[in-house]
Amino acid sequence: APANNLPPSALQRVFLTLSIHEPVPNATWTTRSRESCHWTKVLNVCRNYRKAALACPQLWSSPPLNLGSARCNAFMARSRGATIDLRLTDTGDLPASLLCDALQEPEDLARIRHLESTVPLSEAAIHSLTGLTPSLTSLRISPLGIMPLDDEGQPTSMTIPAGLLSGQAPRLRVLCLRGFSTLFLQTTILANITSLDISRGVDEKVYTR
């Protein structure tokens, strides 16, 4: 077939386009959909397709935290030197632990370009954000709904650690922090911000820009 004669670089461009339109699904999809309705199905077409896909780090730059450690670790390894995007949308123990693992490895933390969580982060995960993040352009921690309740029935809150992002994030443009008990941030983090959304609650906006 003519497609088999395409050079790896051309195949990779096709695969990158396909990955935009058919991304790896989240945990709410059925098992059958997970296996057949996203871009990684090209790995099973032929040896040339698989070799081209595995040689393209950008294809693996969005590790699926909600689909288990084996797949997440495979994406992390195959993304190699590429910047990565991490999104946590599941409150399960495994996705949370996978996020912590990624944040605690300095070389992986330095590769993160976008980090988004729609569920509350653990103290360990938040503390991991004190490392260097030279590639980070967008940080969104915005839990949906109400925060978990404490023993007295009051919504809990997260705490911004001292030294968040090591006090510097040269490429950070978008910052959204909701559900935090303290809103103090070092001004050096805000130097290049173009979109800012901060609040103590998850619904009310205290400061936006």
Rosetta blueprint (number, residue, H / E / L):
1 A L
2 P H
3 A H
4 N H
5 N H
6 L L
7 P L
8 P H
9 S H
10 A H
11 L H
12 Q H
13 R H
14 V H
15 F H
16 L H
17 T H
18 L H
19 S H
20 I H
21 H H
22 E L
23 P L
24 V L
25 P L
26 N L
27 A L
28 T L
29 W L
30 T L
31 T H
32 R H
33 S H
34 R H
35 E H
36 S H
37 C L
38 H L
39 W H
40 T H
41 K H
42 V H
43 L H
44 N H
45 V L
46 C L
47 R H
48 N H
49 Y H
50 R H
51 K H
52 A H
53 A H
54 L H
55 A L
56 C L
57 P H
58 Q H
59 L H
60 W H
61 S L
62 S L
63 P L
64 P L
65 L H
66 N H
67 L H
68 G L
69 S H
70 A H
71 R H
72 C H
73 N H
74 A H
75 F H
76 M H
77 A H
78 R H
79 S H
80 R L
81 G L
82 A L
83 T L
84 I E
85 D E
86 L E
87 R E
88 L E
89 T L
90 D L
91 T L
92 G L
93 D H
94 L H
95 P H
96 A H
97 S H
98 L H
99 L H
100 C H
101 D H
102 A H
103 L H
104 Q H
105 E L
106 P H
107 E H
108 D H
109 L H
110 A L
111 R L
112 I E
113 R E
114 H E
115 L E
116 E E
117 S E
118 T L
119 V L
120 P L
121 L L
122 S L
123 E H
124 A H
125 A H
126 I H
127 H H
128 S H
129 L H
130 T H
131 G L
132 L L
133 T L
134 P L
135 S L
136 L L
137 T L
138 S E
139 L E
140 R E
141 I E
142 S L
143 P L
144 L L
145 G L
146 I L
147 M L
148 P L
149 L E
150 D L
151 D L
152 E L
153 G L
154 Q L
155 P E
156 T L
157 S L
158 M E
159 T L
160 I L
161 P L
162 A L
163 G L
164 L H
165 L H
166 S H
167 G H
168 Q L
169 A L
170 P L
171 R L
172 L L
173 R L
174 V E
175 L E
176 C E
177 L E
178 R E
179 G L
180 F E
181 S L
182 T L
183 L L
184 F L
185 L L
186 Q L
187 T H
188 T H
189 I H
190 L H
191 A L
192 N L
193 I L
194 T L
195 S E
196 L E
197 D E
198 I E
199 S E
200 R L
201 G L
202 V L
203 D L
204 E L
205 K L
206 V L
207 Y E
208 T E
209 R L
